[in-house]
Amino acid sequence: MNERMYLEILNEANSFGAKVIAVSKTKPVEAIQAFYDKGQRLFGENKVQELCDKAAILPKDIEWHLIGHLQSNKVKYIAPFVSLIHAVDSEKLLEEINKQAIKNKRVIPCLLQIHIAKEETKFGFSEEEVLDMLSTISFQSFSNIEIHGLMGMATNTDNEDQVEQEFETLHKLFLSIKNNFFSNSPYFKELSMGMSSDYKLALKHGATMIRVGSILFGER
């Protein structure tokens, strides 16, 4: 583990009131345990099977975040224990999360993923799609889901102006949705954006969670 870098990022995030999600995908349990021993409790995984395997072995007070694209048929495996699902990108997926949450007698916190990048390969709602969905009666019937905020991924580019513009667009949408749909919610307060290459820009534009992996664990 890169302890010096970890403490530097942690202090920087803390100065903005943001949380660090240590992205541990493809990393062995020993590497995760090393960060756990330093006090890290929030870990992010991309794949359901890997998340389940690690959760079964590692300390039970870890808060596991599913940050990758989630297929509806995989929800049942993480529903009993996942702390936060970041990349919720369709109403169909919300339906399944709600169904599995009811089965497990719990409420599952989620973030709505917004497509802010210029790349077609990225997932997420468009601004129009998310506003339409939030207005529907079917969305309001999801009794076992808590929407804790939004998530987004900027374009993978060296153009910092473009990345900043995308983060600021997401931040403005976050504030608008909060005011118009969740003004009375004590939960809608998370904006998950920024990774190892652009987390500093994300913090500058209102991120409350940054998802950093390679800068902590080393390249995969």
Buried (B, 14 or more C-beta within 10 A) or exposed (E): BBEEEBEEBBEBBEEBEBBBBBBBBEBEBEBBBBBBEEEBBBBBBBBBEBBBEBBEEBEEEBBBBBBBBBEBEBBBBBBBBBBBBBBBBBBEBBBBBBBBBBEBEBBBBBBBBBBBBEEEEBBBBEBEBBBEBBEEEEBEEBEBBBBBBBBBBBBBBEEEEBBBBBBBBBBEBBEEBBEEBBEEEEEBEBBBBBBBBBBBBBBBBBBBBBBBBBBBBEEE
